[in-house]
């Protein structure tokens, strides 16, 4: 409990998490303006199109930011050197990573679910302004928000694992952006049979399955959990033996 | 209080710390001296569990650091003067560490007062001078009321008043039954401060003796050091 209290104070005693949330809101807002207000009516007026857009602008962005949040939780410790006083007080590195896993899972879930919910609310308002309506039913909306939350937890763990492995903040964040925004899209276009197992496809499939992705929420959620858990376990095994400079 | 036995560290075939053994005694200030790159910081990092020895052991109060249930009650350390999040206040930096050790915020305020940072405690560390950061690092090290302090170049960045303050603090800490292991390359300052001298050169410990044994009355630690490290004290004189 003391380690969790310490981790919570780390998060609330700087504005990093707040800035991350504000940036996410800004990007989702911009994306909603471009997609919902900018696209032709035929591209935004039915449930399938709306669901796809909301997955792009809400869920996917939420997942990216959840991964960034997870990675910052450990890379900022190395960047600012706070890893040293932390480990001098508590040399148990496994406990340190486990506490970060617990807190970042929650933050990642909250960020991604909030992004999805905000995207839905904003898009509904924008659609209303154009004389259109949100055509998704309650079940689809719930799955977008809850699925984003589940996916966000997994992405935060994956980000944490990558951050603990690489340690250097800039390459980690740039790498996450390149992977989620470019490489996975290329995979989906080029080798969809493999791309369906990629973290981004699994995360999106939890919230709203698209073409070529897993249909079932449970299958996609288990898949993403396995990917994140494998990454975390591998990183943890390396992290506990590496020297801290 | 601290026992270092045959400590060795190899990086990619190069031996940076070679079979180093020494003991840090209760009630003493031990100076860990040596040229840049001699292996001082690597030795301290191994003592604190931040680096894994290739060979050898370290025991604090008779047990490896990892086996102590409350390590912060046994050892506190400052290795770098910049181990702070610049956007966090000094007080919050200490509170984060205090939470980790189940230590009350009242202790944080006592320590801020002790190191003269009460007024600055609510300012972000990014605006602190190097001397203020050294003081904050020392406060963090003393948070758990440890019996052993390990300090890497503790007087770096301090003005003359700060240097004297640091010296007096280390002395009162040792006199109260604690022990201090401080690395330094400021030999004149070390001569004013330490009781016991360890000298490391090219990874090997070449001296482990009380100051009075190493430096004759009226003598100079710098000369003794240069004699041992380069054999050129005569030329320098």
Interface residues (C-beta under 8 A of the other chain):
Chain A: X2 X3 X5 X6 X9 X10 X13 X14 X15 X16 X76 X80 X81 X82 X84 X85 X86 X87 X88 X89 X90 X91 X92 X241 X243 X244 X245
Chain B: X45 X48 X49 X50 X51 X52 X65 X66 X71 X72 X75 X76 X77 X79 X80 X82 X83 X84 X85 X86 X87 X88 X89 X92 X93 X95 X96 X97 X99 X100 X101 X102 X137 X140 X141 X143 X144
